[in-house]
Amino acid sequence: MKYSRSQLNRIGTYLYADGVDAFQRAEAVKVVGDWRMTHLPVLREFVESLTGYLAEQNVKYAFYSQRVKRMTSIIEKLRNNEATGMRLGGLQDIGGARFVFETLEDMHACEAALATFSPVHFELEKVNNYIVAPKDSGYRSIHYVYKYHSENADYDGLRVELQIRTRLEHSWAMAVETASLISRTSLKANIDDNSIWREFFRLVSAIFAQKEACAVNARYADYTHEQYCREYIEFLDKHKLLDQLQALRVTVNDEKTFAQSNTGYCVLLINFRNQIVTGRPYTLEQEDEASVMFTQTEQSLSGDEAVILVSIEKMQELREAYPSYFLDTKEFLLALEAFNASCTVYRN
């Protein structure tokens, strides 16, 4: 890799530790940003190989996306997991790809294909199955970590993470991200702060898992349908959580940006206070330009803004792949409609 693991571990602490001067922090951001961008060509090679193989195997997916991790997400993850000894050099999801499937059967077909296949130059190092054993937060997906081998020292040893999940699981995860944005809390982190949003999403994860006949969080393993309904109704009536999600609206500055059909990159900027989304597209050949724009924009963000650099097969699918950045929870709310109707009998 361009930077050794020990270098990254040392530099990583400068991103968030107390007592770090402005110069050290700025240099750390620069180095981490540079290292992060080396993942882009590796990630693109991985996705191109995987999509080709899945086509050969007739494995169908709804859509896929790929991204590099935002600096704020890197800092947040390091800070939240400092007690466990997590360091920057050990992060395995700096570059990530996600494939979303219409049904559990389609996802299992992909899982079976991945059991006997790794893209050329990539070595499978780890599999975490959060569908068989959901996280305490309720998160469900399957994660694969691959190590890249190359004669180019800058890229050799880089890791990328692949996530596969169903559309239902994806709607839950994106709703969690949206709620995190509007509540200003880290709902994805394994923190037991007993927040109302966190408890609500744990419950809904179990409801969705039952719908797909999958394992549920241990806390809800013995729940009856009535128990699910009564707890769900209490969340809605007492805290109006769905009302908050339904009230969200964003304005897109230029819809033409998201009407393009070409594969490429997009730097997506969202202002949460004004609820305005702006997207700037780049072709695959403009990877370096996209990287520079992403880094420069990230360094000038206000506290009410976020920026991401993503690559998807079709720009029209950007809203599906990242609905949280459009504050869009329609699919999540639709998925709850049938369950909500089944609870009518328990409403007073």
C-alpha positions in Angstrom: 0.0 0.0 0.0 1.0 3.6 -0.4 1.2 4.0 3.4 2.1 1.3 5.9 -0.4 0.1 8.4 1.6 1.6 11.2 1.7 5.0 9.4 -2.0 4.9 9.0 -2.6 3.9 12.6 -0.5 6.8 13.8 -2.0 9.3 11.4 -5.5 8.1 12.1 -5.4 9.3 15.7 -4.6 12.8 14.6 -8.1 12.9 12.9 -10.0 13.0 16.2 -7.7 12.9 19.3 -7.6 15.8 21.7 -4.5 18.0 21.8 -3.7 17.7 18.1 -2.7 21.0 16.6 -4.3 22.3 13.4 -1.3 21.5 11.2 -1.1 17.9 12.3 -4.8 17.4 11.8 -4.7 19.0 8.3 -1.7 16.8 7.3 -3.6 13.7 8.6 -6.7 14.7 6.5 -4.5 15.1 3.5 -2.8 11.7 3.9 -6.0 9.8 4.6 -7.7 11.5 1.7 -4.9 10.5 -0.6 -4.8 6.9 0.7 -8.6 6.7 0.4 -8.6 7.6 -3.3 -6.2 4.8 -4.1 -9.1 2.5 -3.5 -11.1 3.8 -6.5 -9.4 2.0 -9.4 -9.2 -1.2 -7.2 -12.9 -1.0 -6.4 -13.8 -0.4 -10.1 -11.8 -3.4 -11.1 -13.5 -5.5 -8.5 -17.0 -4.5 -9.5 -16.4 -4.9 -13.2 -15.1 -8.5 -12.6 -18.0 -9.3 -10.3 -20.8 -7.9 -12.5 -19.4 -9.9 -15.4 -19.3 -13.1 -13.4 -22.8 -12.6 -12.0 -24.1 -12.1 -15.6 -22.4 -15.4 -16.7 -24.1 -17.2 -13.8 -27.5 -15.5 -14.5 -27.6 -14.0 -11.0 -30.0 -11.1 -11.1 -29.7 -8.0 -8.9 -31.8 -4.9 -8.6 -28.9 -2.4 -8.7 -25.4 -1.9 -7.4 -23.3 1.0 -6.2 -19.7 1.7 -5.1 -18.2 4.4 -2.9 -15.3 5.5 -0.8 -16.0 6.2 2.8 -16.6 9.9 3.8 -14.0 11.5 6.1 -16.7 12.2 8.7 -17.7 8.5 8.7 -14.0 7.4 9.1 -13.5 9.7 12.0 -16.8 8.7 13.6 -16.0 5.0 13.2 -12.6 5.4 14.8 -13.8 7.5 17.7 -16.8 5.1 18.4 -14.6 2.0 18.3 -11.4 3.4 20.0 -12.1 1.3 23.1 -12.0 -1.9 21.0 -8.6 -1.1 19.6 -9.8 -0.3 16.1 -7.3 1.7 14.1 -7.3 3.4 10.7 -4.9 0.8 9.2 -7.4 -2.0 10.1 -10.5 -0.4 8.5 -11.7 -2.7 5.7 -14.5 -0.7 4.2 -12.7 2.4 3.0 -13.7 1.3 -0.5 -17.0 -0.5 -0.7 -19.5 -2.0 -3.2 -23.1 -2.9 -2.5 -25.4 -5.1 -4.5 -29.1 -5.0 -3.7 -31.5 -7.9 -4.7 -35.2 -7.9 -5.2 -35.7 -11.2 -3.2 -33.9 -13.3 -0.6 -33.7 -16.1 -3.2 -31.8 -13.8 -5.6 -29.4 -12.8 -2.8 -28.8 -16.4 -1.9 -28.0 -17.2 -5.5 -25.3 -14.5 -5.3 -24.1 -15.9 -2.0 -23.8 -19.3 -3.6 -21.9 -17.9 -6.6 -19.5 -16.0 -4.3 -18.7 -19.3 -2.4 -16.7 -20.5 -5.4 -15.5 -17.2 -7.0 -13.2 -14.4 -6.3 -12.3 -11.8 -8.9 -8.8 -12.1 -10.4 -6.2 -10.4 -8.1 -8.6 -10.5 -5.2 -8.4 -12.8 -2.2 -11.4 -13.4 0.1 -10.3 -12.8 3.6 -13.5 -12.7 5.7 -17.2 -13.1 5.5 -19.6 -11.7 8.1 -23.2 -12.9 7.8 -25.4 -10.4 9.6 -28.5 -12.1 8.2 -27.9 -15.4 10.0 -26.8 -13.4 13.0 -28.2 -9.8 12.9 -26.2 -7.1 14.7 -27.7 -5.8 18.0 -28.8 -2.7 16.1 -30.9 -4.9 13.8 -28.6 -4.4 10.8 -28.9 -7.3 8.3 -26.6 -7.9 5.3 -23.7 -10.1 4.3 -20.2 -8.5 4.2 -17.2 -9.9 2.2 -13.7 -8.5 2.7 -11.3 -8.9 -0.2 -7.6 -8.2 -0.3 -6.1 -6.9 -3.6 -2.7 -8.2 -4.9 -0.8 -6.1 -7.4 2.7 -5.5 -8.6 2.0 -1.8 -8.1 3.0 -1.1 -4.5 0.5 1.7 -4.1 -2.4 -0.7 -4.6 -1.0 -4.0 -3.3 -2.7 -5.0 0.0 -5.7 -2.7 -0.3 -9.0 -4.1 0.9 -12.5 -3.6 -0.4 -15.7 -4.6 1.2 -18.7 -6.1 -0.6 -22.2 -5.9 0.9 -25.1 -7.9 -0.4 -28.6 -7.4 0.9 -32.3 -7.6 -0.1 -34.3 -4.5 -1.1 -36.2 -4.8 2.2 -33.0 -4.9 4.2 -31.7 -2.0 2.1 -34.8 0.1 2.8 -34.3 -0.4 6.6 -30.6 0.5 6.4 -31.2 3.7 4.4 -34.0 4.7 6.8 -31.6 4.3 9.7 -29.1 6.6 7.9 -31.9 9.1 7.2 -32.9 9.1 10.9 -29.3 9.5 11.9 -29.0 12.6 9.8 -32.2 14.2 11.2 -31.6 13.2 14.8 -27.8 14.0 14.7 -27.0 10.7 16.3 -24.9 7.7 15.2 -27.6 5.0 14.9 -25.3 2.7 13.0 -22.8 2.5 15.8 -23.0 -0.3 18.4 -23.7 2.1 21.2 -26.4 1.2 23.8 -27.7 4.7 24.4 -31.4 3.5 24.5 -32.4 6.2 22.1 -36.0 6.1 20.8 -34.8 5.9 17.2 -32.4 3.0 17.9 -35.1 1.0 19.8 -37.6 1.6 17.0 -35.3 0.3 14.3 -34.4 -2.7 16.3 -38.1 -3.6 16.4 -38.7 -2.9 12.7 -35.6 -5.0 11.8 -37.2 -8.0 13.6 -40.5 -7.3 11.8 -38.8 -7.3 8.4 -36.7 -10.4 9.3 -39.9 -12.3 10.1 -41.4 -11.1 6.8 -38.4 -12.7 5.0 -38.4 -15.8 7.3 -34.9 -14.9 8.6 -33.3 -14.8 12.0 -34.5 -12.0 14.3 -32.6 -10.1 17.0 -32.5 -12.3 20.1 -34.5 -9.7 22.1 -37.6 -10.4 19.9 -37.1 -14.1 19.3 -40.2 -15.0 21.4 -42.5 -12.1 20.5 -46.0 -12.8 19.3 -47.6 -10.8 16.6 -49.6 -9.0 19.2 -46.5 -8.0 21.1 -44.9 -6.7 18.0 -47.9 -4.7 17.2 -48.4 -3.2 20.6 -44.8 -2.1 20.9 -44.9 -0.7 17.3 -48.1 1.2 18.0 -46.6 2.7 21.1 -43.6 4.0 19.2 -45.8 5.6 16.6 -48.4 7.1 18.9 -46.0 8.4 21.6 -43.1 9.5 19.5 -44.5 10.2 16.0 -41.4 8.7 14.3 -43.0 7.9 11.0 -44.6 11.3 10.9 -41.1 12.8 11.1 -39.9 10.6 8.2 -42.9 11.3 6.1 -42.5 15.0 6.5 -39.0 15.1 4.9 -38.7 16.7 1.5 -35.7 17.7 -0.6 -35.2 19.9 -3.6 -32.9 18.7 -6.3 -31.1 21.5 -8.0 -30.8 19.9 -11.4 -32.9 16.9 -12.2 -31.1 16.4 -15.5 -28.0 15.3 -13.6 -29.9 12.2 -12.4 -31.5 11.5 -15.8 -28.3 10.4 -17.4 -27.8 6.8 -18.3 -24.1 6.5 -18.4 -21.9 4.7 -15.9 -19.6 7.1 -14.0 -19.0 9.0 -10.8 -21.1 11.6 -9.0 -20.2 14.0 -6.3 -23.4 14.5 -4.4 -23.7 17.4 -2.0 -26.7 17.7 0.4 -27.6 20.6 2.6 -29.7 19.2 5.4 -30.8 22.5 6.8 -32.1 23.8 3.5 -32.9 20.3 2.2 -31.3 20.8 -1.1 -29.3 18.2 -3.1 -26.8 19.0 -5.8 -25.1 16.4 -8.0 -22.1 16.8 -10.3 -21.5 13.8 -12.7 -18.2 12.6 -14.1 -17.4 9.9 -16.6 -15.2 7.0 -15.6 -12.3 8.6 -17.5 -12.7 11.7 -15.2 -12.0 9.7 -12.0 -9.1 12.0 -11.0 -11.3 15.1 -11.5 -14.1 13.6 -9.4 -11.6 12.7 -6.7 -10.3 16.3 -6.5 -13.8 17.8 -6.4 -14.9 15.4 -3.7 -11.9 16.1 -1.5 -12.1 19.9 -2.0 -15.8 20.0 -1.3 -15.4 17.8 1.8 -12.8 20.2 3.3 -15.2 23.1 3.0 -18.4 21.6 4.4 -20.5 23.3 7.0 -22.0 21.3 9.9 -25.3 21.1 7.9 -23.8 19.5 4.8 -22.4 16.2 3.6 -20.8 15.1 0.4 -20.3 11.6 -1.1 -18.4 10.3 -4.1 -20.3 7.3 -5.6 -20.3 5.3 -8.8 -23.3 3.4 -10.1 -24.3 1.7 -13.2 -27.0 4.2 -14.1 -27.4 7.7 -12.7 -31.2 7.2 -12.6 -30.6 4.6 -9.9 -28.8 7.0 -7.6 -31.9 7.7 -5.6 -32.5 3.9 -5.1 -28.9 3.3 -4.1 -28.7 6.2 -1.7 -32.2 7.4 -0.7 -30.9 8.6 2.6 -29.1 11.4 0.9 -32.3 12.5 -0.7 -34.1 12.1 2.7 -36.3 9.6 0.9 -37.9 6.9 3.1 -40.8 6.0 0.7 -39.7 2.4 0.2 -39.2 1.9 4.0 -42.7 3.3 4.7 -44.3 1.2 2.0 -42.7 -1.9 3.4 -44.4 -1.2 6.8 -47.9 -0.6 5.4 -49.0 -4.3 5.4 -47.7 -4.8 9.0 -49.3 -1.5 10.1 -52.7 -2.7 8.7 -52.3 -6.0 10.5 -52.0 -4.1 13.8 -55.4 -2.3 13.4 -57.2 -4.8 15.7 -54.9 -3.8 18.6 -55.4 -0.1 18.3 -57.6 1.4 21.0 
